[in-house]
Amino acid sequence: MEPLIFAHADVHLQVEHGILEVFMRNRIIGSYRAPVKWVKVRAETRKGGLTRLHFGNIKELDEPLYAGLTGAQHLLTKVEIETADEPRYRAFFSELARQADRRVGG
């Protein structure tokens, strides 16, 4: 898998050698690092024009890499973004899923 980087506002996502790393500026604790094959990201629409992206590890191998929030199990860190920016993140995770032979859910 080729290196893939996405940076927007205070969030930096980087994939190298099959490992996804999530960084947030001004955040001391809460970074996330995991093999792309294990990653799951769940989007939760919040009030006030915000969306919370929850990062965690899959429980089942056929789970989508990116989808709407259906439960809080196995979620390890979160990033809050503007809801208007969610399509940018979805595009990044869709490309990551394509490269990793994973799927994106609804």
KOLVEX-451143 format. One line per field, with one value per residue: residue number from 0; residue in one letter; x, y, z of N, C-alpha, C, O, CB in turn. Coordinates in pm, 1 decimal. Atoms other than C-alpha are relative to their C-alpha. Glycine has a CB too. Layout:
REM residues N
seq = c(NUM	...)
type = c(a	...)
n_east = c(X	...)
n_north = c(Y	...)
n_up = c(Z	...)
ca_east = c(X	...)
ca_north = c(Y	...)
ca_up = c(Z	...)
c_east = c(X	...)
c_north = c(Y	...)
c_up = c(Z	...)
o_east = c(X	...)
o_north = c(Y	...)
o_up = c(Z	...)
cb_east = c(X	...)
cb_north = c(Y	...)
cb_up = c(Z	...)
REM end
This chain:
REM residues 106
seq = c(0	1	2	3	4	5	6	7	8	9	10	11	12	13	14	15	16	17	18	19	20	21	22	23	24	25	26	27	28	29	30	31	32	33	34	35	36	37	38	39	40	41	42	43	44	45	46	47	48	49	50	51	52	53	54	55	56	57	58	59	60	61	62	63	64	65	66	67	68	69	70	71	72	73	74	75	76	77	78	79	80	81	82	83	84	85	86	87	88	89	90	91	92	93	94	95	96	97	98	99	100	101	102	103	104	105)
type = c(m	e	p	l	i	f	a	h	a	d	v	h	l	q	v	e	h	g	i	l	e	v	f	m	r	n	r	i	i	g	s	y	r	a	p	v	k	w	v	k	v	r	a	e	t	r	k	g	g	l	t	r	l	h	f	g	n	i	k	e	l	d	e	p	l	y	a	g	l	t	g	a	q	h	l	l	t	k	v	e	i	e	t	a	d	e	p	r	y	r	a	f	f	s	e	l	a	r	q	a	d	r	r	v	g	g)
n_east = c(84.6	-79.7	28.0	120.0	6.2	112.1	-12.4	103.6	18.3	-88.1	-9.7	-97.6	12.0	-112.4	-9.1	-125.9	-29.8	120.6	37.2	65.9	-26.9	88.3	-55.3	74.1	-77.1	45.5	57.8	-110.9	35.6	109.2	-40.2	40.9	-88.3	41.1	-3.6	120.0	88.5	74.8	59.8	136.0	31.9	144.6	38.5	118.9	42.8	28.9	64.2	-88.5	-78.2	-121.0	0.1	-106.1	-54.7	-48.5	-98.1	-16.4	-41.6	111.4	22.3	17.8	-85.2	73.7	56.4	-49.3	-100.5	65.5	146.2	68.9	-14.2	103.6	-28.8	-126.1	-93.1	-135.0	-40.5	-113.5	-20.5	95.4	-37.4	118.9	-20.2	119.1	78.7	-21.9	-126.6	8.8	-25.2	-145.0	-49.3	56.6	-78.3	-129.0	18.8	39.9	-123.8	-73.9	69.5	-28.5	-138.2	-16.1	98.2	104.8	118.6	55.3	141.0	92.0)
n_north = c(-117.7	-122.3	-96.1	-80.5	-100.9	-92.8	-99.4	-102.0	-69.5	49.4	146.0	53.1	145.2	46.8	144.8	46.7	140.7	67.1	-46.2	-130.1	-79.7	-115.0	-101.2	-125.2	-109.8	-45.5	112.4	72.9	141.6	30.5	42.2	137.5	64.2	139.6	51.2	-35.5	117.5	6.7	-130.1	-38.5	-138.8	-16.0	-141.3	-29.8	-138.5	-63.0	-131.7	-113.2	11.0	78.9	145.0	64.0	121.7	93.9	93.7	119.5	122.3	85.5	124.6	98.4	-34.4	-55.6	-131.0	-108.0	-88.3	-125.9	11.3	-74.6	57.8	96.4	45.6	-56.8	106.0	4.6	-130.1	-35.3	-144.8	-70.8	-128.3	-76.0	-80.7	-67.8	91.4	-37.5	59.0	146.9	62.0	7.3	114.0	120.1	24.9	56.0	137.6	81.4	32.5	91.8	129.2	56.1	47.2	110.7	102.4	-2.4	-69.5	-112.8	25.4	-113.2)
n_up = c(0.0	8.7	-107.1	19.9	-105.3	2.1	-106.5	8.5	-128.5	-106.1	10.0	95.4	16.7	81.5	16.6	57.0	-28.1	-47.4	-134.3	-6.9	-119.3	-12.6	-89.1	-13.1	-57.0	-131.4	-72.8	-61.2	-1.9	89.8	133.5	30.5	97.5	16.6	137.0	76.0	4.1	-125.6	-28.9	33.4	-29.2	-1.4	-1.0	-80.4	16.3	-129.0	9.0	20.4	123.0	-24.9	16.1	-77.8	59.8	-101.5	54.3	-80.1	67.6	39.2	-73.0	106.9	113.5	113.6	-32.9	86.1	-56.9	-35.9	3.5	-104.5	-133.8	-35.6	-135.0	-49.5	-37.7	56.9	49.4	-84.2	-4.8	85.5	57.0	33.8	121.1	51.6	82.8	140.2	43.4	-3.0	131.0	23.2	-76.9	63.3	122.2	-42.4	-46.9	115.4	71.2	-85.8	8.7	132.8	1.2	-93.9	34.8	-102.4	50.5	-73.0	-26.2	11.3)
ca_east = c(0.0	139.7	172.6	-149.3	-179.3	-483.2	-451.6	-739.5	-777.9	-637.9	-645.4	-361.7	-419.3	-127.3	-100.1	239.6	337.3	-24.1	-52.4	-301.4	-196.0	-433.5	-299.5	-474.3	-302.7	-331.6	-423.5	-189.3	-371.4	-595.3	-383.4	-455.8	-233.8	-342.6	-303.8	-548.1	-686.4	-805.4	-926.8	-1285.2	-1407.0	-1763.0	-1920.3	-2170.5	-2361.9	-2384.7	-2570.1	-2422.1	-2294.8	-2039.9	-1959.9	-1760.2	-1535.4	-1478.1	-1168.0	-1133.3	-1057.4	-1289.3	-1441.9	-1536.9	-1309.3	-1588.6	-1677.8	-1658.3	-1363.2	-1590.0	-1960.8	-2220.9	-2213.1	-2404.0	-2247.1	-1961.2	-1789.0	-1414.9	-1379.1	-1051.6	-1034.2	-1244.7	-1202.4	-1465.1	-1497.6	-1734.9	-2019.9	-1962.5	-1610.5	-1731.5	-1737.8	-1362.9	-1295.9	-1530.0	-1336.4	-1006.4	-1143.2	-1303.4	-964.4	-798.9	-1061.5	-1006.7	-629.7	-671.0	-939.9	-1194.6	-1542.7	-1716.5	-2058.5	-2363.0)
ca_north = c(0.0	340.7	617.7	814.1	1141.3	1352.1	1675.1	1909.9	2168.9	2011.8	1651.2	1463.8	1109.4	914.6	563.5	405.7	40.0	-61.5	133.5	417.8	690.0	961.2	1281.9	1592.1	1922.8	2046.3	1701.3	1530.5	1197.9	1030.9	948.6	617.5	376.7	43.7	-181.1	-73.3	-428.5	-382.5	-21.5	87.6	445.5	529.1	869.2	1009.9	1326.1	1560.6	1883.7	2216.7	2113.7	1866.7	1506.4	1283.2	1022.7	725.8	514.5	157.5	-199.2	-432.6	-729.3	-915.8	-927.3	-826.9	-499.9	-185.9	43.8	352.7	368.2	539.6	481.2	167.9	102.3	214.5	-122.6	-138.4	236.5	378.1	748.5	1015.2	1325.4	1597.5	1768.2	2007.6	1809.8	2004.7	1850.9	1490.9	1422.9	1501.1	1245.0	992.4	1033.0	967.5	657.2	535.2	554.4	384.6	108.9	63.4	32.5	-210.9	-420.7	-323.6	-179.6	139.1	103.9	328.3)
ca_up = c(0.0	-95.8	167.2	207.2	400.9	483.3	681.2	753.0	1029.0	1348.5	1224.6	1053.6	921.9	783.5	644.1	586.4	565.5	631.3	960.0	1012.9	1255.1	1376.5	1527.2	1658.7	1720.7	2081.7	2204.6	2450.2	2479.9	2226.8	1924.6	1755.2	1563.6	1416.4	1112.4	839.6	828.6	1190.4	1171.9	1197.2	1188.3	1282.8	1213.3	1461.2	1367.9	1666.3	1740.2	1643.5	1299.9	1435.8	1353.7	1582.9	1421.2	1651.4	1582.6	1700.5	1604.9	1419.6	1594.4	1275.8	969.4	728.5	906.6	691.1	744.0	755.8	839.9	1053.6	1428.0	1528.0	1866.4	2084.6	2124.2	2062.7	2003.6	2131.1	2043.3	1876.8	1664.0	1636.9	1296.5	1125.3	965.3	642.4	629.9	671.5	292.1	277.8	548.8	385.4	57.8	238.3	410.9	87.0	-86.7	209.4	199.4	-174.3	-129.1	160.9	-12.4	253.0	214.9	322.7	483.5	489.3)
c_east = c(89.4	-33.0	-118.6	-9.9	-121.0	17.5	-104.6	-23.1	99.6	24.0	101.7	-14.1	110.2	0.7	132.5	22.2	-119.7	-46.4	-63.7	36.6	-88.6	61.8	-92.6	90.5	-65.0	-63.6	114.9	-25.0	-111.0	41.7	-32.4	92.3	-39.6	19.6	-132.9	-97.9	-85.4	-83.8	-149.0	-19.1	-151.3	-34.2	-131.6	-32.6	-44.0	-73.8	105.0	88.6	129.5	-24.4	116.8	41.1	60.5	92.8	13.1	44.3	-121.9	-8.6	-11.0	78.7	-73.7	-64.0	54.0	103.7	-66.3	-150.2	-59.3	13.6	-116.9	19.8	136.9	100.4	132.3	43.8	101.5	27.8	-100.6	56.5	-129.2	32.0	-129.0	-74.0	18.9	129.1	-4.4	21.7	148.8	59.4	-49.7	78.6	135.5	-17.8	-48.7	122.0	84.0	-62.0	28.4	140.7	19.5	-95.6	-102.5	-120.4	-36.6	-147.8	-83.5	-2.7)
c_north = c(124.3	94.2	89.2	95.8	87.8	93.4	107.0	57.1	-55.6	-150.5	-37.8	-152.1	-43.9	-151.9	-31.0	-143.2	-70.8	40.7	138.4	66.6	123.9	93.9	120.8	103.3	41.7	-111.8	-82.2	-149.9	-21.2	-33.8	-148.8	-52.5	-146.7	-43.1	31.6	-116.9	-11.4	124.4	2.4	144.1	12.0	147.3	16.6	148.1	53.7	131.4	106.8	-10.5	-76.8	-147.4	-54.4	-128.0	-84.1	-100.0	-118.6	-116.4	-85.9	-121.5	-115.9	44.9	64.6	135.6	106.4	85.3	127.4	-17.3	92.9	-73.0	-92.6	-55.2	49.7	-107.2	12.8	132.5	58.7	149.3	64.9	133.9	70.7	94.3	73.8	-98.4	31.3	-60.3	-152.7	-63.1	-9.4	-121.0	-130.1	-34.9	-60.9	-146.0	-92.3	-41.4	-98.3	-139.8	-67.9	-58.5	-123.6	-116.0	-19.3	73.3	117.9	-26.6	126.2	88.0)
c_up = c(0.0	116.0	-36.7	117.3	-23.4	118.1	-23.1	138.7	101.6	-5.3	-107.2	1.0	-94.6	-2.4	-67.5	45.0	62.9	138.3	-11.4	131.5	-4.7	102.1	2.0	62.8	131.7	83.1	55.7	-4.0	-102.8	-140.8	-15.4	-108.9	-8.2	-144.6	-70.9	-4.1	126.3	27.4	-30.7	46.1	-10.2	18.2	75.1	-17.1	135.4	-23.5	-27.8	-122.8	15.2	-27.3	79.5	-71.4	111.2	-67.5	94.5	-85.3	-29.9	91.5	-99.4	-122.7	-116.9	30.0	-95.1	72.2	51.8	-12.9	104.8	132.6	29.6	139.5	40.8	40.9	-74.3	-62.6	96.9	10.4	-93.0	-42.6	-34.5	-115.4	-32.2	-91.5	-148.8	-55.7	-8.7	-137.1	-35.2	71.1	-61.2	-126.2	34.8	41.4	-110.9	-81.3	80.3	-5.8	-133.9	-3.9	88.0	-27.4	113.0	-59.2	89.5	14.7	-14.1	120.2)
o_east = c(183.6	-143.7	-132.5	-5.3	-149.8	29.4	-113.3	-43.0	220.3	79.5	103.0	3.2	131.0	-13.9	160.2	-1.3	-103.3	-132.9	-5.8	27.3	-101.7	93.2	-154.7	156.3	-187.5	-139.0	197.1	65.4	-192.2	-44.4	-57.2	124.9	-44.9	20.5	-240.1	-219.0	-188.7	-168.5	-195.8	27.9	-211.5	14.8	-229.3	45.6	-121.3	-86.7	224.2	192.7	224.8	-136.1	227.0	-42.0	153.1	55.5	18.4	86.4	-214.4	90.2	38.5	80.8	-11.1	-141.6	169.4	100.2	-31.8	-198.3	12.9	41.8	-232.6	-64.5	220.1	198.3	135.1	121.3	78.7	77.7	-164.0	142.8	-216.2	129.9	-235.3	-11.8	18.1	141.7	89.8	88.2	189.4	141.5	25.7	105.8	180.2	57.8	-20.4	131.9	141.2	9.7	51.6	160.2	102.9	-101.7	-136.2	-112.4	8.0	-214.1	-33.9	-76.3)
o_north = c(133.4	88.4	131.9	53.4	127.4	48.5	165.0	-16.6	-51.0	-207.7	19.8	-216.1	16.5	-217.7	16.6	-178.5	-156.6	-25.6	229.2	5.7	188.3	54.1	154.8	75.9	40.7	-84.8	-131.7	-227.4	68.4	-54.6	-219.4	18.6	-216.3	40.5	19.0	-94.8	-78.3	123.1	-54.2	185.1	-28.5	212.6	-53.8	234.3	-10.1	176.7	85.9	54.8	-53.6	-197.1	0.1	-214.9	-40.5	-160.9	-101.9	-99.6	-95.4	-166.5	-226.0	164.2	132.7	185.8	99.2	99.2	175.2	-70.2	158.9	-192.8	-51.6	-130.2	82.3	-76.0	44.2	132.7	60.9	195.1	-2.6	191.7	11.8	168.6	42.2	-165.8	-59.9	-75.7	-214.5	-166.4	-103.8	-193.3	-226.7	-152.2	-154.1	-233.0	-212.1	-156.3	-191.7	-239.5	-188.6	-170.1	-209.0	-211.5	-131.1	127.9	128.0	-62.5	232.5	186.7)
o_up = c(78.7	169.5	-151.4	232.8	-136.3	232.1	-131.3	235.3	77.7	88.6	-216.0	104.7	-199.8	100.7	-177.6	160.6	149.7	195.5	-71.0	238.1	-108.8	214.3	-98.6	163.2	143.9	176.5	-21.4	-35.6	-125.8	-226.3	82.4	-203.9	93.2	-235.0	-11.6	-4.7	124.4	116.6	-129.6	152.3	-109.7	110.3	49.8	23.1	206.8	-137.2	-5.3	-129.3	-59.2	-13.0	74.2	-98.1	179.6	-167.8	216.4	-199.7	50.7	149.6	-75.1	-153.1	-198.1	-51.3	-137.3	194.4	159.8	-113.1	179.5	136.0	20.9	188.7	-43.9	108.7	-193.3	-158.3	217.9	113.1	-174.1	23.5	-98.6	-111.1	21.2	-173.6	-231.6	-177.1	-58.2	-144.3	-102.9	14.6	-73.1	-151.5	-32.0	-2.1	-107.0	-124.4	24.0	-14.2	-139.6	-52.0	58.2	50.0	152.0	-169.2	203.7	-82.6	-51.3	122.8)
cb_east = c(-96.4	-24.3	124.3	-129.0	129.6	-138.1	143.3	-131.8	-147.2	-57.4	-138.5	147.9	-142.1	135.0	-120.4	119.4	121.6	21.8	124.7	-154.2	151.6	-145.1	143.0	-128.8	8.5	-99.1	-93.3	21.4	-45.3	-92.0	152.3	-151.0	151.9	-147.4	27.5	37.4	82.7	95.0	70.3	-105.4	73.9	-64.2	-12.6	22.5	-114.8	130.8	-77.5	84.6	30.5	48.1	9.2	-46.7	106.5	-118.8	137.8	-128.3	102.0	14.8	-128.2	-151.0	68.8	-106.8	31.8	-116.3	108.5	49.8	-46.0	-148.6	9.2	-2.6	-7.7	-27.2	-61.7	7.2	-122.1	120.5	146.4	-133.8	93.5	-52.3	44.4	38.0	-149.1	4.1	109.9	-135.0	-71.8	69.7	-43.9	-150.3	19.6	60.4	-98.5	-99.3	80.9	2.6	-152.3	-15.9	93.0	-20.3	71.0	50.1	-118.4	27.5	-17.7	-135.9)
cb_north = c(-0.4	70.7	86.4	-89.3	84.9	-74.8	61.7	-57.8	-15.9	35.8	-62.7	44.9	-41.4	54.5	-56.2	91.3	-11.1	-144.4	3.8	-14.0	39.2	-42.5	40.9	-18.7	120.6	113.1	-87.1	46.0	-46.5	112.4	27.7	-7.3	16.1	-19.4	-153.9	42.7	-127.8	-21.7	108.5	-96.2	100.1	-85.7	55.1	-36.0	11.8	24.1	32.9	17.3	135.0	19.2	-42.0	-30.0	32.8	-73.2	69.1	-33.8	-78.1	-44.3	9.6	-18.5	-122.2	-97.0	37.7	87.9	33.6	117.3	-147.1	20.2	110.8	-113.2	-153.6	91.3	-136.5	-109.0	94.2	-67.5	38.9	19.7	-15.6	78.5	-88.9	133.1	8.6	152.2	41.5	-42.7	78.2	129.4	10.3	21.3	131.2	82.7	-2.8	77.2	127.5	51.9	18.9	107.8	111.0	49.5	-133.1	69.6	-96.9	136.6	-58.3	-48.0)
cb_up = c(122.6	-135.0	28.8	-12.3	4.5	5.6	4.7	-59.0	52.4	133.5	-32.2	36.2	-54.6	54.2	-83.0	42.5	92.5	-1.1	95.2	-13.8	9.7	41.5	-43.9	84.2	-99.1	-16.6	-91.7	144.4	144.0	-3.7	-24.8	-45.0	39.3	42.5	-0.6	-143.0	-18.0	114.0	-79.3	66.0	-98.0	111.9	-144.7	151.8	-104.7	81.1	130.3	118.7	-51.5	143.9	-150.8	146.5	-110.2	71.5	-21.2	71.7	85.5	-146.3	88.1	-34.9	-48.2	-43.0	146.2	-47.3	-104.4	-89.3	24.3	-35.7	107.0	-99.6	9.9	117.9	-27.2	-103.9	-17.3	-50.7	-39.7	72.3	-125.7	122.6	-120.7	-77.4	37.7	-13.6	94.1	54.0	-107.8	48.2	147.1	-34.2	-80.1	117.3	115.4	-89.0	-28.9	145.2	18.7	-109.5	46.0	140.7	-30.6	133.2	-10.5	-72.3	138.5	-26.0)
REM end
